Amino acid sequence: MNSKAVAVMASGRGTNLKVILESVTKGECPVDVRLVISDKGDAEALTIAREAGVPYVAHVDPKKFSGREQFDAECAELLDRHSCQWIVLAGYMRILSSSFVRRFRGRIINIHPSLLPSFVGAKAVEDALEYGVKVSGCTVHLVDEVLDGGPILAQSVVTVFDDDTRDSLHTRIQIEEYKLYPATLARMANEGFDIEGRQVIWKK
Amino acid sequence: MNSKAVAVMASGRGTNLKVILESVTKGECPVDVRLVISDKGDAEALTIAREAGVPYVAHVDPKKFSGREQFDAECAELLDRHSCQWIVLAGYMRILSSSFVRRFRGRIINIHPSLLPSFVGAKAVEDALEYGVKVSGCTVHLVDEVLDGGPILAQSVVTVFDDDTRDSLHTRIQIEEYKLYPATLARMANEGFDIEGRQVIWKK
C-alpha cells in the first residue's frame, strides 16, 4: 500500500479538509488525498473535495444501511478499494464502530481541540474554560477504542485568556488545528514513526 | 492581614524557595517572606531561609505530635501568629489535613509538574512520558481538598522530546517552575485575582 495515500472522512464544513488540500497543492504536504467520504449529502466538504479534484468523492448515506456496522463496512470497502493507508477524520461526526477501528488499527487519525488527556469528549473547549486552565490547545492522535485515547502524534498550545468565551477560544484553537493537521500529515509522509508503549517516536 | 505576607512550607532542597527569595531580593517579586516552616530538621530549605534573612525559620518535628491534625494545628498556629496571607508549598512532602486546608481555604498555593488536570499525583512526569504527550509543563494552583484539584493561577508549557527520560523532562519542567512560581507570586501581589466558578480572573 502507498504510505502516502490518504482518505478523509468529514461531516461538515470541511475546513480541516480544505487546509490539508491547500497544503498538498502548495507542495508542503506530500500526501495523495485519493478519497473523501461524507455521511452528509450537503456537507461542504464534498464540494471542497470535488473542486480540489480529489479523484473519488463519496456521499455514503447512513439511511441506506441498517446500522452502524453496515454503514462502516461500506466505508471500509471504499477505503480498501482505493488502497488508502491513512484515514483522516476531519470533523467527522459519527462514532466509529469497534470493528472499523480494529480493522484500521493504527491508521485512523483524528484531531481534538484540547491537550489530551485533558478534556476528552465533545465539549472539550467548554470543559477547558470551565475548569479554568490557562493553556489549552489541540492534539493529533491515532484513534483506538478509547474515546480520544490513542497515541499522540502532535500537540499545539493555545493560551487561554481570562475573558475568553467558548467561541473566542475555539477560534484560536482552530487556527492552530489548521497548521497542526497538515504539518503532522506531512511529517507522517516524510519521516514516519514507530510506537513504543503508547509513545509515538518520529523516525527523523 | 498584609496581602503580601507569605509563608513557605518546604521539606527538601528548597530550590523553589531559593528562586522565590532571589526574586524578592532582586525586587521582582514584591512579597514579604516572613516565615519558613519545614517538617525536616536537615532540609536545605531551612539553611537557605536563614541565610536569606527570613525573620522566622521553624523546624516543626512531626515526631513531637500525636498525628497529622496536631502537627498541622501547630503549623496553623505559626502561620496565624505571623499573619501570613499566603501559604506557599515548595517541595512540601506531607499531605495536608482537611481541617488545615479548610482553615486556609483559597490561601494555599502549590506548584505541580504537569499541565493540570492531566497527570495529578506524585508521578506526574513519569505518567506524562508514559502517556506519550508531546507537551507538558507546570501548574501553579490553589490547594483545595481534591488532589491537585484547586483553581489554576498559571501554567507554563514544556515541549516533550522523543528521547526524553524522566530526568531530562523533569529538569526542563523545573526550569519553568523556577520562573513561573516567583512570577505568579509577583502577579498575586501586584494585581490580585477573583475566582469565578473555578476560573482565576486576574484583576489587571
Contacts between the chains, C-beta under 8 A, distances in Angstrom:
chain1	res1	chain2	res2	distance
A	115	B	115	6.1
A	115	B	118	7.0
A	115	B	133	7.4
A	115	B	135	6.4
A	116	B	118	7.9
A	116	B	133	7.5
A	117	B	118	5.3
A	117	B	131	6.2
A	117	B	133	7.6
A	118	B	115	7.0
A	118	B	116	8.0
A	118	B	117	5.3
A	118	B	118	4.7
A	129	B	199	7.4
A	130	B	197	6.5
A	130	B	198	7.1
A	130	B	199	7.7
A	131	B	117	6.2
A	131	B	152	7.6
A	131	B	198	6.3
A	132	B	151	5.5
A	132	B	152	5.1
A	132	B	197	7.1
A	132	B	198	4.5
A	132	B	199	4.0
A	132	B	200	6.1
A	133	B	115	7.4
A	133	B	116	7.5
A	133	B	117	7.6
A	133	B	152	5.9
A	133	B	155	6.6
A	134	B	152	5.7
A	134	B	153	7.8
A	134	B	154	5.7
A	134	B	155	4.3
A	134	B	200	8.0
A	135	B	115	6.4
A	135	B	137	7.2
A	135	B	155	4.8
A	135	B	157	5.8
A	137	B	135	7.2
A	151	B	132	5.5
A	152	B	131	7.6
A	152	B	132	5.1
A	152	B	133	5.9
A	152	B	134	5.7
A	153	B	134	7.8
A	154	B	134	5.7
A	155	B	133	6.6
A	155	B	134	4.3
A	155	B	135	4.8
A	157	B	135	5.8
A	157	B	157	5.0
A	162	B	199	7.5
A	162	B	200	7.9
A	162	B	201	4.8
A	162	B	202	5.9
A	197	B	130	6.5
A	197	B	132	7.1
A	198	B	130	7.1
A	198	B	131	6.3
A	198	B	132	4.5
A	199	B	129	7.4
A	199	B	130	7.7
A	199	B	132	3.9
A	199	B	162	7.5
A	200	B	132	6.1
A	200	B	134	8.0
A	200	B	162	7.9
A	201	B	162	4.8
A	202	B	162	5.9
